[in-house]
Amino acid sequence: MLDASSPDLVVEADFPLVADDGRRYRRLPLRNTNKRFNPLTAPTLHFAIWGDPDTGEVRTEPFPGAVEVKPVFGDGSPAVWRWSRPRIDERPGDLVCRRVRGRNGERVDVYQRDWLHPAVGRRRKKLRTIWLADEVGSTDTAVAELKDVLGHVFESPKPTGLVRRILDTMPPDARVLDFFAGSGTTGHAVALANAADGGRRTCLSVNHAEPVRPGSNAALAGFATVADITRARLRAVAELVGGGYVELGAGELGGG
Ligand SMILES: C[S@@+](CC[C@H](N)C(=O)[O-])C[C@H]1O[C@@H](n2cnc3c(N)ncnc32)[C@H](O)[C@@H]1O
């Protein structure tokens, strides 16, 4: 299950090409294919580079055998590169020049050689900047999640989906330390992630014995401290989801 393809994970099959030294890679256009990026919105990324489609070599200056290549969209309108000039100069071995057949016949273009990193075996896609509540949950869904296991005893828990997306950026045997555990969302998310993908993550959840607010739902439910809520949730999660639960008393972590 751990090596299944997903929107967040790149798997080996996505890297069909093999370099002379045996490394696997895929070709990505060096040109930015998103029309929002063009010479008007990103003028510094619109410049000519030189490439030899026979040897594959790419440089930012002319050289014998090279032809000039400018970034263009499929319809021939001007585009921009994804890499700056200094970056191209720094990593010429990660670029390749080739002849390609386009809508308007054959042309010469430049591609990035995007390498698979086999040491990790699982290569992450770049995280998106905006995480939508529809995908990762919201405070409302978090309250409902907590209500399912313990009741409405914490005002602003985080959704487990949010923490699971963060966990997805780490190996499936990550050790997680949550020093401000509150209602225990992170420990809950770790148990769910392990159950979903067979991972062996562990989580150490800590919260100081902050008294709950007098008259709050937590006080009415019989909890004296926030740490009592943390413990009760994680105990309930271990029963529901599995994965185990070990309770340490105050001071057992050491350090005085
Ligand atoms: C915003 S809450 C965390 C909420 C949690 N992420 C959740 O989804 O339920 C922050 C927690 O940190 C705890 N806290 C504050 N100072 C602390 C400290 N010095 N050591 C441990 N816990 C602390 C508070 O009791 C509170 O429960």
The ligand as an SDF file (V2000), in Angstrom:
LIG
                    3D

 27 29  0  0  0  0  0  0  0  0999 V2000
   -3.8680   25.5710   20.6110 C   0  0  0  0  0  0  0  0  0  0  0  0
   -3.7270   24.2360   21.7270 S   0  0  0  0  0  0  0  0  0  0  0  0
   -3.3210   22.9030   20.6750 C   0  0  0  0  0  0  0  0  0  0  0  0
   -4.5010   22.3790   19.9590 C   0  0  0  0  0  0  0  0  0  0  0  0
   -4.2200   21.1030   19.2000 C   0  0  0  0  0  0  0  0  0  0  0  0
   -3.3950   21.3900   18.0490 N   0  0  0  0  0  0  0  0  0  0  0  0
   -5.5030   20.4440   18.7930 C   0  0  0  0  0  0  0  0  0  0  0  0
   -5.7900   20.3490   17.6000 O   0  0  0  0  0  0  0  0  0  0  0  0
   -6.2360   20.0020   19.6670 O   0  0  0  0  0  0  0  0  0  0  0  0
   -2.2470   24.5960   22.5720 C   0  0  0  0  0  0  0  0  0  0  0  0
   -2.0480   23.7570   23.8010 C   0  0  0  0  0  0  0  0  0  0  0  0
   -0.7470   23.9960   24.3260 O   0  0  0  0  0  0  0  0  0  0  0  0
   -0.8210   23.8190   25.7190 C   0  0  0  0  0  0  0  0  0  0  0  0
    0.3390   24.4600   26.3120 N   0  0  0  0  0  0  0  0  0  0  0  0
    0.5680   25.7810   26.4900 C   0  0  0  0  0  0  0  0  0  0  0  0
    1.7720   25.9950   27.0700 N   0  0  0  0  0  0  0  0  0  0  0  0
    2.3520   24.7730   27.2460 C   0  0  0  0  0  0  0  0  0  0  0  0
    3.5900   24.3010   27.7490 C   0  0  0  0  0  0  0  0  0  0  0  0
    4.4910   25.1530   28.2180 N   0  0  0  0  0  0  0  0  0  0  0  0
    3.8460   22.9810   27.7260 N   0  0  0  0  0  0  0  0  0  0  0  0
    2.9530   22.1150   27.2320 C   0  0  0  0  0  0  0  0  0  0  0  0
    1.7370   22.4780   26.7600 N   0  0  0  0  0  0  0  0  0  0  0  0
    1.4400   23.7880   26.7510 C   0  0  0  0  0  0  0  0  0  0  0  0
   -2.1500   24.4160   26.1120 C   0  0  0  0  0  0  0  0  0  0  0  0
   -2.6470   23.7890   27.2870 O   0  0  0  0  0  0  0  0  0  0  0  0
   -3.0360   24.0650   24.9060 C   0  0  0  0  0  0  0  0  0  0  0  0
   -3.7400   22.8850   25.1480 O   0  0  0  0  0  0  0  0  0  0  0  0
  1  2  1  0
  2  3  1  0
  2 10  1  0
  3  4  1  0
  4  5  1  0
  5  6  1  0
  5  7  1  0
  7  8  2  0
  7  9  1  0
 10 11  1  0
 11 12  1  0
 11 26  1  0
 12 13  1  0
 13 14  1  0
 13 24  1  0
 14 15  1  0
 14 23  1  0
 15 16  2  0
 16 17  1  0
 17 18  1  0
 17 23  2  0
 18 19  1  0
 18 20  2  0
 20 21  1  0
 21 22  2  0
 22 23  1  0
 24 25  1  0
 24 26  1  0
 26 27  1  0
M  CHG  2   2   1   9  -1
M  END
$$$$
